[in-house]
Structures are given as C-alpha cells and as structure tokens.
Amino acid sequence: MHTMMNRSAAGNRLGAYLKQRRMQLNPAAFGLSAARRRTPGLRREEVARRASISPTWYTWLEQGRGGAPSAEVLERIARALMLTDAEREHLFLLALGRPPEARYRRSEDVTPRLQRVLDSLDPSPAVIRTAIWDVVAWNRAATVVLMDYGSLPLARRNILRWIFLDPRARRTQYDWESVARSVLGTFRLESTRAGAAAEVEPLIDELCRASPEFKAMWQDNEVHGAHGEAIKRIRHPLLGPIAFEYSTFAVDGRTDLSLVVYNPATPRDAERIGSLLEEIRLAEPAAPLRPPGSAESASSTRRRAPGRVRRRA
C-alpha cells in the first residue's frame, strides 16, 4: 500500500508539471488559433500531436495513469513543450527518478562574470575547458605560467593537442608519459559522460594520424577517475621547478564547461609567480584607456601575450 501511494504521488507530480508547462505555451506561437479556448495554453491533443504520441496516452500521463513513460517518449514531450535543459532534467527526474542522458552542446561563450572569477584567482593559473578539453578562457597567470593561449589559433587551444603534438609539453612535464596517460584516461571518461562522442571522434582521428604515441595509448582503452584534486609539477623556463595543487570544478549551469585551478603548492611558489606577473606588467607598454568593465578591456588583459622579461640572477 505504501509503495502504491508513493507511485500515485509521483504520478500526480508528473501530471501537474506537464499540465503547468502545457498551459504556459502560447497557441499563436505554433500557428494555432487562441479562439474558443476555455483554458490558457495548448490542449492535450495538441501536445500529443507535437510529440507524436497518442492523445489518450498523454491524457493518462497528466492524470497519473498508465505507468512510467519511456525515455524516448519523454524526449518527444520535452521537445513538444519547448522545455529548457533544466526543465527537461526535472521532467526525467519526476517520471523516471533519474536525469536524462547527457546531451552535449558545444559552446565557447564565457560570460564576463565567469571571466572575472578567473581573473580574481591570480596568481593561481586558471582555465575554463570544454568537455572535449578545448581551452576557451584563462587568466593572466595561466598565460604566463602554463601557455599563451591567446597566441594560438583556436584549433590549437586543446589540451590533448598540446600534450601530444607540442614539443614544449615534453620539456615542461617531469614524467611526460605518465601525465599523458592520466590526461587521456580522464578525458575518455569525461567526454563520454558529457555525451560528446560525435565531437570527440574527429579529434581522436586527427591525433591517431599525427601521434603514434597517442594512437597506442588510446587503443589501450584506459579510463581514469576524474582527479578533482592532485599535485602537478612542471619545469617553467623562467621560474624553474614549480608545484601546484590541481583542482577541477564544475561550472554551475554549464555542464559543458569545467574550471581548472592550479593553486601554487607553497607560499614561495605563489610569491615567485606573483613577482613574475608584476615584472611582466611593468615591462608592457601602457594600454589605451577603455571604459572599466568593458568586454574589450577584459579580453585584452586576458589575451595579451606576455612581454619579454629578463630574470635577475
């Protein structure tokens, strides 16, 4: 009895949500007449027609009858009701008790607010990467310590391309093979979880042709758990050996993006990076004045290549 009551409550919640979303739709937006409608929104049979399902079956869903719909039916209903990603996820949770399968949408847009978060992390290098590990935003410390991403063509701002195709990666990593295997194993898991198989395939084909080492490691099919925190050590051409506490965070509201922060492992490491940033800032010509907070001002600070600095002995 208790189980039946729970199912009934869940069905009523699903039905109430479907009805509420249906009544918020404007019939005129779908080329339908708004005349002679007793209630706002679309009729049940109109939603059913848009979702290519039986009007009777859809009516039963709103009434909490007929059992749980399949994921395929829910996808069609979500499209018919014009649900956002968050609303679609809520629909699946109500109907099936789980979120829908990942649906990757590539977007390189980073809000000014997110860029300001990156900038505030100096002297800790920080980047924003996509599910296929394209770097789409970074701060000043990342430019100076990790890579001048702004000097690279868009297609080259990819962590896998850098690891396997750029000779500088081997010079900066203490154990290149171990790092490469760890990166690739984590990439395999994260890109699959994000539902980005179609986007990953061309990148994998390219790297298999360009790098025999990549091809061999990829065929090993190793999968590593996403290391949210780890220690990373590099050889910097100016600073020498330097260590970071490496952390990865999800970006709220953007399942396609991750924030990666390289926090200096010791106060001395932070001081050395801060001193280098200050030297480069003083060596650069003065930038033209722009309105504070303007997009051009923020992007110029982020993307400007570091000036040449001669380190004091």
PyMOL commands that set and color helices and strands:
alter all, ss='L'
color gray80, all
select helices_A, chain A and resi 2-23+27-30+44-51+55-62+71-80+85-96+112-120+140-145+149-151+154-156+159-165+167-172+176-193+197-210+212-219+267-283+295-303
alter helices_A, ss='H'
color red, helices_A
select strands_A, chain A and resi 126-130+135-138+229-236+240-251+254-264
alter strands_A, ss='S'
color yellow, strands_A
deselect
rebuild
show_as cartoon
